[in-house]
Amino acid sequence: MTEQRNAQRNVKDDEADRRLIQHARELTPALYALSRVLRFQGMEEAGLWRLPPSELELMRYVHAEPGVTVSVLARELGLHASNVSATVRGLVNQGLLEREKDPNDGRVVRLKPTLKAEQGMALIENAWAEIFADALATLSGEQRAALVASVPALEALGAALKERRRTA
């Protein structure tokens, strides 16, 4: 009897795994399409400089985590440290990032967005909000409510993916 229950449990687990994979296959392209809109729109709409997607991603990370180091940036973004260093140099030259020595360890350099970058990111995020608001206006009230209700779950998914990369 115990073997039969274990077999039934394994079948249920297999079915749950298949459903989970199917949900992921449905969700992933939709999320990718949304991220693509964010990567390729917003800067021009805000009347700002045009950064390549990798530079924008780096700027977004420093904006969200001021004081981050190049090595942490490289690990978190999945890039080589030398590529991140070159990108940082370019962004410093454009007046978008500042380097600061760590007060506790002079060998460590921390990155901060400049006021120009902070103001630019605010304009970009406002442009993104307008782009999304225009698109949201075409959806039904139920669809908009479902998307708003999904924000905590999407944030948790993002955190889980970030943690997965850290532990990999």
Secondary structure as UniProt FT lines:
FT   HELIX           2..40
FT   TURN            43..47
FT   HELIX           53..64
FT   TURN            66..67
FT   HELIX           70..77
FT   HELIX           81..93
FT   TURN            94..95
FT   STRAND          97..101
FT   TURN            106..107
FT   STRAND          109..113
FT   HELIX           115..136
FT   TURN            137..138
FT   HELIX           141..167
//
